[in-house]
Amino acid sequence: MRGVLAFAAAVVAGGFLSAASADSQQIDDPTIDPIFGRRKHEEVKELPVEPENDDEFDGEKRWRPLRGFVGIMTFMTPETTNLSVGVGPVYKPDYFGSDDYEWAADPAAYVRFKNFVFLDDDGADLAIFGFSNFSVGPTVRIVGARNESDNPALAGLGDVGTTFELGGFIGTTFVDRFQVKLKARHGVATGHRGTIVDARGTALLFKWGPVSTSASAEASWIDNRYADAYFSITPEQSTNSGLPVYDAKAGFRNIGGSVNGYINVAKNWSINPYASYYYIFDEYAETPIIDGFGARDQFRVGFHILREFQFGRGKRTPIRNDD
């Protein structure tokens, strides 16, 4: 009798061990491969996944030095986006203050790296210091040239070359929907050699699935050297162009706003429609360059077709086991 009971206990124990082993085997084995179906002789090795953002990197209760980096596209693109490049048409004035509009190609590049490096159509920012949702760092931008050949109204005024602007920014984010950024930049190579200060506030209006929209309001202040480069008319320029002499001073150049959209249309492909409006203040709208040949109301509309890229993410790599 004792032999029978021992034998039965061994069978039951063996059954439990077999069941446990089977359950462990089912948990550890891959289930269904999304392309080739079930694979019986492969195991999946999970590689460490790199932190995708500063919340994961810094932890819940630790100082977050790189959090809160801001830009128009930050709210709209996927958090895993590292790089987006594209191009599209834009309908815009042929110079700032002109009433003659033209279609042109508008290339675009958007970069986001761990809320540390950010690049868009307003330049490149580097958040070297920050806390909570507040960031500070250097900013650079390249401003295209304004040439006499752009419009007959500019004849005799000379060219304002391409300008490399260098400065700093302060940015902050509120409740993951609102952004404020202040930038001050100075022309350090060719071009205007002046200073411009831009203030911008952005709000996320709508985000659902592949569609997002945001709206921004902004204003710009310029110093005397910047004003002279683009709005003043010297006696020599007056002689060459036939326009009266005009001396523009430092002040607020314009106020305006824009609406941006983001629509994901396929894997790693998206469309970015946008429209903007600027109102030029009296000090600059009254220059003969604008008053006689241009308009103080400035519009811009276009869209980009963007290709997104992601880098530095861990992958599930199958390893064949023939044993």
Secondary structure, 3 states (H helix, E strand, C coil): CHHHHHHHHHHHHHHHHHHHHHHHHHHHCCCCECCCECCCCEEEEECCCCCCCHHHHHCCCCCCCCCCCCCCCCCCCCCCCCEEEEEEEEEEECCCCECCEEEEEEEEEEEEECCCEEEECCEEEECCEEECCEEEEEEEEEECCECHHHCHHHCCCCCECCEEEEEEEEEEEECCCEEEEEEEEEEEECCCCCEEEEEEEEEEEEEECCEEEEEEEEEEEECHHHHHHHCCECHHHHHHHCCCCECCCCEEEEEEEEEEEEEEEECCEEEEEEEEEEEECHHHHCCHHHHCCECCEEEEEEEEEEEEECCCCCCEEEEECCC
